[in-house]
């Protein structure tokens, strides 16, 4: 009887120790997508400019002196006590979109840009310049200046990610953040988005490819927040205050303690 008690107790101790080190499931992305699969995607939205955004607009033509009238001056950006040498895109001063969705463009005055993408803004500026006979055959280039999304939680490089393209997917953002850590919950990624003055929460499953590709937050918008939830293994590793991680030495100490308790109990039983 005592041998059976020892056996079952030892088995329980082993199970407790190894259950804490359980390998997380569902690591692979797009698990339901097979080679040759075809998924019908919804209309792909382009990122549009909203109030409080900043954009840079550069006008070029065959007459550099004339086009300089329509370009904001190049300025140096100061970091600390030193001036940095930035590339030309970063050095161009940006236009701030006001609460009504307008920018104040040289000579043209107020131009409404809210709700327009980069191509539409460029086309609008070009049309107004030509209609007013201010410049012939202008080339207008529009770039985002301060648009970004935030990626937080169980990723290797959490932080803010600048939007440098017309379409940014959640996969792009996660890639920029160095991918999920092994402790990231791939089936429960939270995306927070401001819609009509409210914060709306969406949940996406990176393992379910078809649902992910058709999700309303597969394509991100400026100011979206992507939060990767920690899995159960990560949660069990955190301390009571949640700020530190229990190390391997902690689990070794715990196993040693459980073993000592087991020996003590078996001695008492004997």
C-alpha positions in Angstrom: 0.0 0.0 0.0 2.8 2.4 0.9 4.5 1.8 -2.4 1.3 2.7 -4.2 1.0 5.9 -2.3 4.6 6.8 -3.1 4.0 6.0 -6.8 0.8 8.1 -7.1 2.2 11.0 -5.1 5.3 11.1 -7.3 3.2 11.0 -10.4 1.1 14.0 -9.2 4.3 15.9 -8.4 5.7 15.2 -11.9 2.4 16.2 -13.6 2.3 19.5 -11.6 5.8 20.4 -12.6 5.6 19.6 -16.2 2.1 21.1 -16.6 3.6 24.5 -15.8 6.0 24.0 -18.8 3.3 22.9 -21.2 4.1 23.9 -24.8 1.5 26.3 -26.2 -0.8 25.0 -28.9 -1.7 26.5 -32.2 1.6 28.2 -33.1 1.2 28.0 -36.9 -0.5 30.9 -38.7 -3.2 30.3 -41.4 -3.8 26.7 -40.4 -6.9 26.3 -42.5 -5.3 27.5 -45.8 -4.1 24.8 -48.1 -1.9 25.1 -51.1 -4.0 26.2 -54.1 -6.7 27.7 -51.9 -8.6 30.7 -53.3 -10.2 33.2 -51.0 -12.4 35.9 -52.2 -11.3 39.1 -50.5 -13.5 42.1 -49.8 -12.8 45.5 -51.2 -9.4 46.5 -50.1 -9.6 50.0 -48.4 -6.9 52.5 -48.8 -5.8 54.6 -45.9 -7.5 58.0 -45.9 -6.4 61.2 -44.2 -8.4 62.3 -41.2 -8.4 65.5 -39.0 -5.3 65.9 -36.9 -3.2 63.9 -39.4 -0.1 65.4 -41.0 0.9 65.0 -44.7 3.7 66.3 -46.9 2.9 67.6 -50.4 5.6 68.3 -52.9 4.9 69.9 -56.3 7.4 69.5 -59.2 7.4 70.8 -62.8 9.7 71.9 -65.5 10.0 75.3 -63.8 11.7 74.8 -60.4 11.4 78.5 -59.4 7.7 78.5 -60.1 7.1 75.2 -58.2 9.0 76.5 -55.2 6.1 78.8 -54.6 3.9 75.8 -53.8 6.3 73.9 -51.6 6.8 74.6 -47.9 10.4 75.3 -46.9 12.8 72.6 -45.9 13.5 72.8 -42.2 16.0 71.1 -39.8 14.6 68.8 -37.1 16.3 69.3 -33.8 17.0 66.3 -31.6 18.3 67.3 -28.2 21.0 69.9 -28.8 22.0 68.6 -32.2 20.5 69.0 -35.6 20.0 65.7 -37.4 20.6 65.0 -41.1 17.3 63.6 -42.2 16.3 62.4 -45.7 14.4 64.8 -48.0 11.0 63.3 -47.2 11.4 63.9 -43.5 12.9 67.4 -44.0 9.9 68.7 -46.0 7.5 70.6 -43.7 4.1 68.9 -43.3 0.6 70.2 -43.5 -1.7 69.6 -40.5 -5.3 68.7 -41.3 -7.6 70.9 -39.2 -10.8 69.8 -37.4 -12.8 70.5 -40.6 -10.5 68.3 -42.7 -8.8 71.1 -44.5 -5.2 72.1 -45.1 -3.9 75.6 -45.9 -2.1 75.2 -49.2 0.1 78.0 -50.6 -1.7 80.4 -53.0 -4.7 77.9 -53.3 -5.8 78.5 -49.7 -8.1 76.0 -48.0 -8.2 72.6 -49.6 -10.4 69.8 -48.2 -8.5 66.5 -47.9 -10.2 64.6 -45.1 -11.5 61.2 -46.3 -9.2 61.2 -49.3 -6.3 58.9 -49.9 -2.9 60.0 -51.2 -3.7 59.6 -54.9 -6.9 61.5 -54.5 -5.2 64.4 -52.6 -2.5 64.6 -55.3 -5.1 64.6 -58.0 -7.1 67.3 -56.2 -4.1 69.6 -55.8 -3.0 69.0 -59.5 -6.5 69.8 -60.8 -6.7 73.1 -58.7 -3.3 74.2 -59.9 -4.1 73.6 -63.6 -7.6 75.0 -63.3 -6.2 78.3 -61.9 -3.5 78.3 -64.6 -0.8 78.5 -61.9 1.4 75.8 -63.2 1.6 73.6 -66.3 1.8 69.8 -66.0 2.6 69.7 -62.3 3.7 66.4 -60.6 2.2 66.2 -57.1 3.6 63.8 -54.5 1.8 63.2 -51.2 3.3 61.3 -48.3 2.1 60.5 -44.8 3.9 62.3 -42.1 2.7 61.2 -38.7 0.3 58.3 -39.4 1.1 55.2 -37.3 -0.3 52.2 -35.5 0.7 50.8 -32.1 1.6 47.1 -31.5 1.7 46.0 -27.9 1.9 42.8 -25.8 3.7 39.6 -26.7 5.7 40.8 -29.7 9.5 41.1 -29.9 9.6 44.8 -30.6 6.5 46.5 -29.2 5.9 50.2 -30.1 4.6 52.6 -32.7 4.9 51.7 -36.4 4.8 54.4 -39.1 2.5 53.9 -42.0 4.5 54.2 -45.2 2.1 52.7 -47.6 -1.5 53.1 -48.7 -2.5 49.7 -47.3 -1.1 48.2 -44.1 -2.2 44.8 -42.9 -2.1 43.4 -39.4 0.5 40.9 -40.7 2.6 43.8 -41.9 2.4 45.5 -38.4 3.3 42.2 -36.6 6.2 41.7 -39.0 7.5 45.2 -38.2 7.2 44.4 -34.5 9.4 41.4 -34.9 6.6 38.8 -34.9 4.9 37.3 -31.9 6.9 35.8 -29.1 6.3 32.1 -28.4 4.1 33.2 -25.5 1.8 35.2 -27.7 -1.8 34.1 -28.0 -2.3 33.7 -31.8 -6.0 32.9 -31.5 -6.9 36.0 -29.5 -5.3 39.2 -30.9 -7.1 42.4 -29.9 -7.5 45.4 -32.3 -8.8 48.7 -30.9 -10.1 51.2 -33.5 -11.7 54.6 -33.1 -15.0 54.7 -35.0 -17.4 57.6 -34.9 -15.9 58.9 -31.6 -16.0 55.5 -29.9 -13.3 52.8 -29.3 -14.4 49.6 -31.0 -12.8 46.3 -30.1 -12.2 43.5 -32.6 -10.8 40.0 -32.0 -8.8 38.2 -34.7 -7.4 34.7 -34.9 -4.1 34.5 -36.7 -4.5 30.7 -37.0 -7.7 30.9 -39.0 -6.5 32.4 -42.2 -9.8 32.7 -44.1 -11.5 34.6 -41.3 -8.4 36.8 -40.8 -8.2 37.8 -44.4 -11.8 38.9 -44.5 -11.8 40.6 -41.1 -12.6 44.3 -41.0 -9.3 44.9 -39.2 -7.1 42.9 -41.5 -6.2 46.2 -43.1 -5.3 48.6 -40.4 -6.0 52.3 -40.1 -4.0 55.1 -38.5 -4.1 55.1 -34.7 -5.2 51.4 -34.5 -3.9 49.6 -31.5 -2.9 45.9 -31.9 -2.5 44.0 -28.6 -1.2 40.4 -28.5 -2.6 38.7 -25.5 -0.2 36.5 -23.5 -1.0 32.8 -23.4 -1.6 30.7 -20.2 2.0 29.7 -20.0 3.1 33.3 -19.9 0.4 34.2 -17.4 1.5 31.4 -15.1 5.1 32.7 -15.3 4.2 36.1 -14.0 4.5 37.0 -10.4 1.8 38.3 -8.2 2.5 41.9 -9.2 2.7 40.9 -12.9 5.9 42.8 -13.5 8.5 40.0 -13.3 8.9 36.6 -14.9 9.4 33.5 -13.0 12.7 32.1 -14.2 13.9 28.5 -14.7 15.5 28.6 -11.3 12.2 29.4 -9.8 10.6 26.2 -11.2 13.6 24.1 -10.2 13.2 25.4 -6.6 9.5 24.7 -6.7 10.2 21.1 -8.0 12.8 20.6 -5.2 10.3 21.9 -2.6 7.6 19.6 -3.9 10.0 16.6 -3.9 11.0 17.4 -0.3 7.3 17.6 0.8 6.7 14.3 -1.0 9.5 12.6 0.8 8.3 14.0 4.2 4.8 12.8 3.6 5.9 9.3 2.5 8.1 9.1 5.7 5.1 10.0 7.8 2.9 7.4 6.1 5.5 4.7 6.7 
